[in-house]
Amino acid sequence: MDIKLPCGGGLEIFLLPRPCEATLGAIVERLDSRTGVSLCVDLISGALSLSGTEQPHRTESSFAVYYGPEPKFIVFGKGPEAAMFTALTETLGFPNVLLSPDLETLEMAGQAEDRRLYLPQPFLPETVSIDPLSAVLLFFHDHDWEPPILMASLQSEAFYIGAQGSLLARQQRDLELKMAGASAEQLQRIRGPIGLIPSVRDPRSLAVSVLAEVLKVRPQMRNQR
């Protein structure tokens, strides 16, 4: 039966009556550990196997689909901008954690309590894990909080590091980080001003603008199913 879609596309359905539960369970375990994996399916025998390659493929006798972990958002900040951005990622189901010196900001974000961390001073707690699919974002108006957190974040494999603020704030931040020992290459990793829309002041618009930028630059081939 030909399944036609209103957009003009179509669907090709492959039914596998008794898939290997162990293989499917292994995919879940990989994703829980934030590791990507490709599921390879033999179209003739129905056999399933796993591969570390990220490149989906299709041949006459087999196909592979890549399952990758979602980007994780590590958010530092104080005020409505930090709370609104975290709330947006929470609503969309992205893994996230908010670290703030302000209890009201932590409450505004609307997360589960175990992902709201009180930050008494500017540092990166050892309990916060940053992997290659993590984005670190800073939403501070008091920019004195930024250098220690950014210096620690630069030692991680985060694919995105960004801080709220104007171009002037960026220049002052770069100067302080350079004095703290950051190299020119490291400074280039830090984005700022952040967001696809220039000079956004409304916290909701800023949240959407920044999230769009992060998703635009996230590593390719991730989350393809």
C-alpha positions in Angstrom: 0.0 0.0 0.0 1.3 3.4 -0.9 1.2 5.9 1.9 1.0 9.4 0.5 1.5 12.5 2.6 -0.1 15.9 2.0 3.4 17.5 1.6 4.1 15.2 -1.3 6.5 13.0 0.5 6.1 9.3 1.4 6.9 6.7 4.1 8.6 3.4 3.7 7.8 1.1 6.6 9.9 -1.9 7.7 8.3 -4.2 10.2 10.5 -6.3 12.5 8.3 -8.7 14.5 10.8 -9.9 17.1 13.6 -7.4 17.5 16.5 -8.3 19.8 15.6 -6.7 23.1 19.2 -6.8 24.3 20.3 -4.7 21.4 17.5 -2.2 21.9 18.4 -2.1 25.6 22.0 -1.4 24.7 20.9 1.7 22.8 19.1 3.0 25.8 22.2 2.4 28.0 24.4 4.3 25.5 22.0 7.2 25.4 21.8 7.2 29.2 25.6 7.5 29.4 25.4 10.2 26.7 27.1 8.1 24.1 25.9 7.9 20.5 25.4 4.7 18.6 24.2 3.6 15.2 21.6 0.8 14.9 22.3 -1.3 11.8 19.4 -3.4 10.4 19.8 -6.3 7.9 16.8 -6.0 5.6 17.0 -9.7 4.6 17.5 -11.5 8.0 16.2 -8.7 10.3 19.4 -9.0 12.4 20.3 -6.0 14.5 23.8 -4.8 15.3 25.4 -1.7 16.8 28.1 0.5 15.4 30.0 3.5 16.7 29.9 5.4 13.4 27.7 8.5 13.2 26.9 8.3 9.5 23.5 6.9 8.7 23.4 4.8 5.5 21.1 2.8 3.3 21.9 0.0 0.8 19.7 -2.6 -0.9 20.3 -5.0 1.9 20.7 -2.9 5.1 20.3 0.5 6.6 21.6 2.3 9.7 20.1 5.0 11.9 22.2 7.1 14.3 20.9 7.7 17.8 22.8 10.5 19.6 22.3 12.2 23.0 20.6 15.5 23.2 22.6 18.6 23.8 22.9 19.4 27.5 22.7 23.0 28.8 24.8 24.1 31.7 23.4 27.5 32.7 25.0 30.0 35.1 23.3 33.3 35.9 21.1 35.5 37.9 17.8 37.1 36.9 15.0 36.6 34.4 17.3 35.9 31.5 18.9 32.9 33.1 15.6 31.6 34.5 13.7 32.1 31.2 16.4 30.4 29.1 16.5 27.4 31.5 12.7 27.2 31.5 12.7 27.1 27.7 15.2 24.2 27.6 13.2 22.5 30.3 9.9 22.8 28.4 11.5 21.4 25.2 12.9 18.4 27.1 16.6 19.1 26.8 18.9 18.0 29.7 19.8 21.1 31.7 21.1 22.4 35.0 20.9 25.9 36.4 23.6 27.3 38.8 22.8 30.6 40.4 23.7 32.7 43.5 20.1 33.9 43.6 17.4 31.6 45.1 14.6 33.5 43.3 16.2 32.8 40.0 16.4 29.1 40.8 12.7 29.0 41.7 11.7 30.9 38.5 13.3 28.3 36.2 10.7 25.7 37.0 13.1 22.7 37.0 13.3 19.7 39.2 15.1 20.5 42.5 18.0 18.2 41.7 18.9 20.4 38.7 18.9 23.7 40.6 22.2 24.3 42.2 22.9 27.3 44.5 26.2 28.9 43.6 27.7 30.8 46.6 30.7 31.9 44.6 31.9 32.0 41.0 33.3 28.5 40.2 32.5 25.3 38.3 31.5 22.6 40.8 33.1 19.2 40.2 29.7 17.6 40.3 28.7 19.3 37.1 29.7 17.1 34.2 30.5 18.8 30.8 30.9 16.5 27.8 31.4 17.3 24.1 27.6 17.7 23.6 27.3 20.3 26.4 26.6 24.0 26.0 27.8 26.4 28.8 25.9 29.7 29.0 26.4 32.6 31.3 23.6 35.1 32.0 25.1 37.6 34.5 24.7 41.4 34.7 27.5 41.4 37.3 30.3 40.4 34.9 32.8 39.8 37.8 31.2 36.4 38.1 32.2 35.4 34.6 36.0 34.9 34.4 36.4 32.1 37.0 33.5 30.1 35.5 34.7 30.7 31.9 38.3 29.7 32.7 37.1 26.4 34.1 34.7 25.9 31.2 37.5 26.4 28.7 39.2 23.3 30.2 36.1 21.2 29.2 35.1 19.8 25.8 31.9 21.8 25.6 30.9 22.5 22.0 29.5 25.9 22.9 30.6 28.5 25.5 28.8 31.8 25.6 28.1 34.8 27.9 25.4 37.5 27.9 26.5 41.1 27.4 27.3 43.8 24.9 30.3 44.0 22.7 32.0 46.3 25.2 31.4 43.7 28.0 32.9 41.1 25.7 36.0 43.2 25.2 36.4 43.8 28.9 35.8 40.1 29.6 38.5 39.0 27.1 41.0 41.4 28.7 40.4 39.9 32.1 40.6 36.3 30.8 43.8 37.1 29.0 45.3 38.5 32.2 44.2 35.2 33.9 46.1 33.2 31.3 43.6 32.4 28.6 45.1 32.1 25.1 43.8 33.7 21.9 42.5 30.4 20.8 40.6 29.9 24.0 39.1 33.3 23.8 37.8 32.5 20.3 35.8 29.6 21.8 33.7 32.1 23.9 30.7 33.5 22.1 29.4 36.9 23.0 27.2 38.8 22.4 25.1 35.6 22.2 22.0 34.9 20.2 21.0 35.1 16.5 19.0 38.3 17.0 21.2 41.3 17.7 20.6 43.6 20.8 17.7 41.6 22.2 16.5 42.9 25.6 13.3 40.9 26.3 14.2 37.7 28.3 11.8 35.6 26.2 13.2 36.7 22.9 16.7 36.4 24.2 16.1 32.8 25.3 14.7 31.8 21.8 17.6 33.7 20.1 20.3 32.0 22.2 18.8 28.5 21.9 18.5 28.9 18.1 22.2 29.8 18.0 23.3 26.9 20.1 21.3 24.4 18.1 22.6 25.9 14.9 26.2 25.2 15.9 25.8 21.9 17.7 27.8 19.0 16.3 26.4 17.6 13.1 24.9 14.1 12.8 23.6 14.3 16.4 20.0 13.3 17.2 19.3 11.8 13.7 16.7 9.1 13.8 
